[in-house]
């Protein structure tokens, strides 16, 4: 990735709020890569990404691999 791609990506970042059920097998294992709250089995995550799909993927990857 060259510097122009990095700059374009930074200029296009948006904050997305992702709401999803907490997986039953989830355990905290290390740092959380975004702001996250858990209440009554529901995760609310504030994620900086370029697209909603990217933000959703990041949350799902974290929750399913932590």
TORSEZA-655128 format. One record per residue (C-alpha): residue number from 1; x, y, z. Coordinates in steps of 0.05 Angstrom, whole numbers, padded with zeros to 5 digits. Layout:
! TORSEZA-655128
<node><nudren>NUM</nudren><xx>X</xx><yy>Y</yy><zz>Z</zz></node>
...
***
This chain:
! TORSEZA-655128
<node><nudren>1</nudren><xx>00000</xx><yy>00000</yy><zz>00000</zz></node>
<node><nudren>2</nudren><xx>00031</xx><yy>00066</yy><zz>-00020</zz></node>
<node><nudren>3</nudren><xx>00026</xx><yy>00131</yy><zz>00018</zz></node>
<node><nudren>4</nudren><xx>-00029</xx><yy>00160</yy><zz>-00026</zz></node>
<node><nudren>5</nudren><xx>-00073</xx><yy>00099</yy><zz>-00012</zz></node>
<node><nudren>6</nudren><xx>-00060</xx><yy>00108</yy><zz>00063</zz></node>
<node><nudren>7</nudren><xx>-00078</xx><yy>00182</yy><zz>00060</zz></node>
<node><nudren>8</nudren><xx>-00141</xx><yy>00168</yy><zz>00019</zz></node>
<node><nudren>9</nudren><xx>-00162</xx><yy>00114</yy><zz>00068</zz></node>
<node><nudren>10</nudren><xx>-00151</xx><yy>00161</yy><zz>00128</zz></node>
<node><nudren>11</nudren><xx>-00193</xx><yy>00215</yy><zz>00094</zz></node>
<node><nudren>12</nudren><xx>-00250</xx><yy>00167</yy><zz>00083</zz></node>
<node><nudren>13</nudren><xx>-00254</xx><yy>00135</yy><zz>00152</zz></node>
<node><nudren>14</nudren><xx>-00322</xx><yy>00138</yy><zz>00185</zz></node>
<node><nudren>15</nudren><xx>-00346</xx><yy>00118</yy><zz>00253</zz></node>
<node><nudren>16</nudren><xx>-00397</xx><yy>00060</yy><zz>00251</zz></node>
<node><nudren>17</nudren><xx>-00437</xx><yy>00033</yy><zz>00308</zz></node>
<node><nudren>18</nudren><xx>-00444</xx><yy>-00043</yy><zz>00302</zz></node>
<node><nudren>19</nudren><xx>-00495</xx><yy>-00078</yy><zz>00346</zz></node>
<node><nudren>20</nudren><xx>-00493</xx><yy>-00154</yy><zz>00349</zz></node>
<node><nudren>21</nudren><xx>-00507</xx><yy>-00211</yy><zz>00397</zz></node>
<node><nudren>22</nudren><xx>-00449</xx><yy>-00234</yy><zz>00440</zz></node>
<node><nudren>23</nudren><xx>-00427</xx><yy>-00304</yy><zz>00420</zz></node>
<node><nudren>24</nudren><xx>-00435</xx><yy>-00355</yy><zz>00477</zz></node>
<node><nudren>25</nudren><xx>-00362</xx><yy>-00377</yy><zz>00471</zz></node>
<node><nudren>26</nudren><xx>-00333</xx><yy>-00306</yy><zz>00473</zz></node>
<node><nudren>27</nudren><xx>-00275</xx><yy>-00292</yy><zz>00522</zz></node>
<node><nudren>28</nudren><xx>-00233</xx><yy>-00230</yy><zz>00527</zz></node>
<node><nudren>29</nudren><xx>-00163</xx><yy>-00246</yy><zz>00505</zz></node>
<node><nudren>30</nudren><xx>-00118</xx><yy>-00185</yy><zz>00498</zz></node>
<node><nudren>31</nudren><xx>-00134</xx><yy>-00114</yy><zz>00478</zz></node>
<node><nudren>32</nudren><xx>-00200</xx><yy>-00095</yy><zz>00445</zz></node>
<node><nudren>33</nudren><xx>-00186</xx><yy>-00060</yy><zz>00378</zz></node>
<node><nudren>34</nudren><xx>-00246</xx><yy>-00012</yy><zz>00384</zz></node>
<node><nudren>35</nudren><xx>-00294</xx><yy>00017</yy><zz>00436</zz></node>
<node><nudren>36</nudren><xx>-00341</xx><yy>-00037</yy><zz>00458</zz></node>
<node><nudren>37</nudren><xx>-00397</xx><yy>-00044</yy><zz>00508</zz></node>
<node><nudren>38</nudren><xx>-00434</xx><yy>-00107</yy><zz>00528</zz></node>
<node><nudren>39</nudren><xx>-00502</xx><yy>-00106</yy><zz>00562</zz></node>
<node><nudren>40</nudren><xx>-00553</xx><yy>-00162</yy><zz>00567</zz></node>
<node><nudren>41</nudren><xx>-00516</xx><yy>-00204</yy><zz>00517</zz></node>
<node><nudren>42</nudren><xx>-00513</xx><yy>-00150</yy><zz>00464</zz></node>
<node><nudren>43</nudren><xx>-00448</xx><yy>-00119</yy><zz>00438</zz></node>
<node><nudren>44</nudren><xx>-00446</xx><yy>-00047</yy><zz>00416</zz></node>
<node><nudren>45</nudren><xx>-00381</xx><yy>-00029</yy><zz>00382</zz></node>
<node><nudren>46</nudren><xx>-00357</xx><yy>00038</yy><zz>00355</zz></node>
<node><nudren>47</nudren><xx>-00311</xx><yy>00022</yy><zz>00297</zz></node>
<node><nudren>48</nudren><xx>-00272</xx><yy>00068</yy><zz>00250</zz></node>
<node><nudren>49</nudren><xx>-00274</xx><yy>00039</yy><zz>00179</zz></node>
<node><nudren>50</nudren><xx>-00284</xx><yy>00060</yy><zz>00107</zz></node>
<node><nudren>51</nudren><xx>-00347</xx><yy>00019</yy><zz>00097</zz></node>
<node><nudren>52</nudren><xx>-00402</xx><yy>-00012</yy><zz>00139</zz></node>
<node><nudren>53</nudren><xx>-00382</xx><yy>-00080</yy><zz>00112</zz></node>
<node><nudren>54</nudren><xx>-00310</xx><yy>-00070</yy><zz>00136</zz></node>
<node><nudren>55</nudren><xx>-00333</xx><yy>-00048</yy><zz>00205</zz></node>
<node><nudren>56</nudren><xx>-00380</xx><yy>-00107</yy><zz>00212</zz></node>
<node><nudren>57</nudren><xx>-00325</xx><yy>-00155</yy><zz>00189</zz></node>
<node><nudren>58</nudren><xx>-00276</xx><yy>-00127</yy><zz>00240</zz></node>
<node><nudren>59</nudren><xx>-00326</xx><yy>-00136</yy><zz>00297</zz></node>
<node><nudren>60</nudren><xx>-00345</xx><yy>-00206</yy><zz>00276</zz></node>
<node><nudren>61</nudren><xx>-00272</xx><yy>-00226</yy><zz>00267</zz></node>
<node><nudren>62</nudren><xx>-00255</xx><yy>-00201</yy><zz>00336</zz></node>
<node><nudren>63</nudren><xx>-00315</xx><yy>-00234</yy><zz>00370</zz></node>
<node><nudren>64</nudren><xx>-00305</xx><yy>-00301</yy><zz>00336</zz></node>
<node><nudren>65</nudren><xx>-00230</xx><yy>-00305</yy><zz>00345</zz></node>
<node><nudren>66</nudren><xx>-00218</xx><yy>-00275</yy><zz>00414</zz></node>
***
